[in-house]
Amino acid sequence: MDLSGYPITVLGGGIAGLAVARALALRGAEVTVLEQAESLSEVGAGLQISPNGARVLQALGLGDALARTGVRAEAVELRDYRGGRVLRLPVGGLEPGYTFVHRADLIDLLADGARGAGVKVRLLQQIESIDLGDDGAHLTTAQGGTHHAPLLIGADGLHSKVRAVLNGRVVPFFTRQAAWRAVVPAEDGERPVATVYMGSKRHLVTYPLRGGSLINVVAVEERGTWVEEGWHHTDDPDHLRAAFASFAPQVQALLDRVEQVRLWGLFRHPVAKRWHAGGAAAILGDAAHPTLPFLAQGANLALEDAWVLAAKLAKHSTAEEGLAAYQAARAARAAKVIDAASRNARNYHLSASPVRFAAHTLLRLGGLVMPKAPLRRFDWLYGYDATKID
């Protein structure tokens, strides 16, 4: 369909929302982003943009901006909890580059890109209700205002109101895992490497941000109970240090520098059955398929979705046909990545010492005998090019 001047409303000013807004605006659509916060900003945290996500940013004309603000990765290393190296994935040779980026920096470059393409951003838009009709979506705000959207794109995250309208409300289940997230000052000589320390029922990931001046820390442990989903909960850094007290000295030195930490429970949401309602509304990113953080693919899947959604709308004669083609192109891919992330969680947390030792030994020997083979196992993931989907 001809998107020139076509009015589209995007609900949510995060990674998925801003990416799809720019992708649609570059094709001529008249895009408005409604964001509930008072600014387009993110609390401090890191992301890994693998080549499949980087290809979308390049196609959106934002590849150079990513290279300027991110840290190009040299490798991903798996280590046992004592620090011994188990496996090294040399991602430094991948093109486009595998990049570590601060979430706030990625939001900034996407926001600049969206506005530069003519996208209008309206802040403080808390949506209370959404009604779908033959003429699109009708939104009501907390202040009693109304907004009509001929086409509504829900990029409103885990607790998506658009997803609920399309699929009803589904109660997620607690995975019996909770995670801490922190950013700490780096010391001199930090390598551009993501390091995964694996122990019994817990693991910890570190990598550098902002030219190596910061270190991002994500630490996950298994636990029996949790109350509320979300990662805005603050916690005492001593709880994090106690949970990983048996880990390597370099981990202890890093955790000693943690002054502020957030804690969140990890919940599993099913992939949505309906990603669109005719030509009136659609969802993408976490609104469609929330994923656990064990493969670093949440942001990358959102970027892939954004490109494919815009491309399918532009290719097909009606919005309904384009959105149906978008779901058909994306659903199996999303499910496969989410399943792989869940398997990673199990592999990282092997609890029985003999089993963990045997598994790590096999990985180590395999990497020594065929050093390129482990990375090739991810060709299906990193080699995927959403910009080439017909």
SVG drawing of the C-alpha trace seen along z (x, -y; Angstrom):
<svg xmlns="http://www.w3.org/2000/svg" viewBox="-16 -16 61 52">
<polyline fill="none" stroke="black" stroke-width="0.4" points="0.0,0.0 1.1,-3.6 2.2,-4.8 2.6,-8.4 0.7,-10.5 -0.9,-7.5 -1.6,-8.3 -0.1,-5.7 0.0,-5.9 2.7,-4.0 2.0,-3.3 5.3,-3.3 8.6,-5.2 11.0,-2.4 13.3,-0.5 10.5,1.2 8.3,-1.9 11.0,-4.3 12.5,-1.8 9.1,-1.0 8.2,-4.7 11.4,-5.6 10.9,-2.6 7.4,-3.7 8.2,-7.4 11.0,-6.7 8.4,-5.1 6.2,-8.2 3.8,-7.5 2.7,-10.2 3.7,-8.7 2.9,-9.8 4.4,-8.1 2.5,-8.2 4.7,-7.7 3.5,-7.7 6.7,-8.9 7.7,-12.6 10.8,-12.0 12.3,-9.5 14.8,-8.1 15.9,-4.9 17.5,-3.9 21.1,-2.8 21.6,0.6 23.4,2.3 22.3,4.2 24.0,6.5 23.2,5.6 24.2,8.7 24.6,8.6 20.9,9.4 19.8,6.3 22.7,4.2 21.6,4.9 18.2,3.3 19.9,0.2 22.1,0.0 19.1,0.2 17.4,-2.6 20.5,-4.8 21.6,-4.5 24.6,-2.2 27.2,-4.9 25.5,-6.3 25.6,-2.9 29.3,-2.5 30.0,-5.9 28.1,-5.2 28.7,-1.5 31.6,0.8 32.4,3.3 32.7,6.7 35.8,8.9 34.3,12.1 31.8,13.7 33.5,16.0 31.9,18.6 33.7,19.3 33.0,21.5 32.2,19.7 35.8,19.9 36.9,18.0 38.3,20.8 37.5,20.4 35.2,22.9 34.5,21.6 35.3,18.5 33.0,17.3 35.1,14.9 32.4,12.5 34.8,9.7 34.9,10.8 31.2,10.8 29.7,8.1 28.1,5.9 29.7,5.8 28.5,7.3 28.1,4.2 27.6,3.4 25.6,0.3 24.0,-1.6 20.2,-1.3 19.9,-5.1 22.3,-5.7 20.3,-3.4 17.1,-5.2 18.7,-8.5 19.9,-7.6 16.5,-6.0 14.7,-9.0 16.9,-11.4 16.4,-9.1 12.6,-9.1 12.3,-12.8 14.7,-13.3 12.3,-11.3 9.4,-13.5 7.9,-11.4 5.9,-13.4 6.4,-12.3 3.8,-13.1 4.8,-12.6 2.8,-12.0 0.2,-10.0 -1.1,-7.4 -3.6,-5.3 -6.5,-4.1 -8.6,-2.3 -8.5,-1.2 -11.5,-0.4 -11.1,1.1 -13.6,0.4 -13.9,0.5 -12.2,-2.9 -9.2,-1.9 -8.5,-2.4 -9.9,-4.9 -7.8,-5.7 -8.7,-7.4 -6.0,-8.9 -5.9,-9.1 -6.7,-12.8 -9.9,-12.1 -8.4,-13.0 -9.1,-11.0 -7.0,-10.0 -8.1,-8.3 -5.6,-6.1 -6.5,-4.6 -3.7,-2.1 -2.3,-1.6 1.0,0.2 1.4,1.5 5.1,1.3 4.0,1.0 6.1,3.8 5.4,6.6 2.1,5.2 0.9,4.2 -2.6,2.8 -2.8,3.4 -1.8,7.1 -4.6,7.4 -7.1,6.0 -6.0,8.5 -5.6,11.6 -7.1,11.0 -5.1,11.0 -2.8,13.9 -1.2,14.4 2.6,15.1 4.3,17.7 7.3,17.1 10.4,18.9 11.9,19.3 14.7,16.9 15.4,13.4 18.1,11.1 20.1,8.1 21.2,5.4 23.9,2.8 26.4,0.5 29.7,-0.3 32.8,-2.4 35.3,-0.4 39.0,-0.1 41.8,-0.5 42.3,2.2 38.7,3.6 38.5,5.9 35.6,5.6 34.3,9.0 31.1,10.3 32.0,12.7 29.5,15.3 30.4,16.9 28.3,20.1 27.7,21.7 25.2,23.8 21.7,22.3 23.1,18.9 25.2,17.0 26.6,13.5 27.3,11.6 29.6,8.6 30.6,6.4 31.9,2.8 29.9,-0.2 30.6,-3.8 34.1,-3.3 34.9,-1.0 34.3,-3.6 31.4,-1.5 30.8,2.2 27.3,3.6 26.5,6.4 23.5,8.8 23.4,11.6 20.7,14.3 19.9,16.7 17.2,19.4 14.8,18.7 11.5,20.0 9.2,17.0 8.6,13.6 5.9,11.0 5.8,8.5 7.1,8.5 9.3,5.7 12.9,4.6 12.4,1.3 12.8,2.7 15.9,1.5 17.9,3.9 20.8,3.9 24.0,4.5 25.1,6.8 22.4,9.2 24.0,9.5 27.4,9.9 26.2,12.6 24.5,14.6 27.8,14.7 30.3,14.9 31.7,18.2 32.5,16.8 35.9,15.8 38.0,13.1 37.6,10.9 33.8,11.1 34.2,10.2 36.3,7.2 33.7,6.0 30.7,6.5 32.6,4.6 32.2,1.5 28.4,1.8 26.7,-1.0 23.2,-0.8 21.4,2.3 17.9,3.2 16.3,6.6 13.5,8.1 11.7,11.4 11.8,13.3 8.4,14.3 7.6,16.3 4.9,15.0 3.6,17.0 4.1,15.7 0.9,13.9 -1.5,15.8 -2.9,12.7 -0.4,10.0 -2.9,7.9 -6.6,7.2 -7.5,6.7 -5.8,3.5 -6.6,1.6 -3.9,2.6 -0.7,4.7 1.9,5.5 5.6,6.0 8.6,6.5 7.9,7.5 4.2,6.8 4.1,9.7 6.8,12.1 8.6,11.3 11.9,13.2 14.1,14.1 17.5,12.4 19.6,15.5 20.5,15.0 20.6,11.2 18.0,11.0 15.1,8.9 16.2,5.6 17.3,7.5 14.0,9.2 12.3,5.8 14.4,4.3 13.7,7.2 10.0,6.8 10.1,3.1 11.7,3.5 9.5,6.4 6.2,4.7 7.0,1.6 8.2,3.5 5.1,5.8 2.7,2.8 4.5,1.1 4.5,4.2 0.8,5.3 -2.2,3.5 -4.1,3.2 -3.1,2.8 -4.8,6.1 -2.9,8.0 0.4,6.4 -0.1,7.1 -1.0,10.7 2.1,11.1 4.1,9.5 2.9,12.0 3.5,14.9 7.0,13.8 7.9,13.2 6.1,15.7 8.2,18.8 11.4,16.8 10.4,15.3 9.4,18.6 12.7,20.2 14.8,17.5 12.7,17.6 13.1,21.4 16.9,21.1 17.0,18.4 15.2,20.8 17.6,23.6 20.5,21.3 19.1,20.6 19.2,24.4 22.8,24.8 24.1,21.8 22.7,23.1 23.7,26.8 23.7,27.6 25.2,31.1 29.0,30.7 29.7,33.9 27.2,32.9 28.5,29.3 32.1,30.5 31.3,32.9 29.4,30.4 32.0,27.7 34.8,30.1 32.9,31.1 32.5,27.5 36.1,26.7 37.4,29.7 35.1,28.9 36.3,25.3 39.9,26.5 39.4,29.1 37.1,27.0 37.5,23.4 35.1,22.0 32.4,24.6 30.7,23.1 30.2,19.8 28.8,21.4 26.0,22.9 24.7,19.3 24.6,18.7 20.8,19.1 20.6,16.3 23.3,13.8 23.1,14.4 19.4,13.6 18.7,10.5 15.3,9.0 15.9,6.4 16.0,9.1 12.7,10.8 10.4,10.8"/>
</svg>
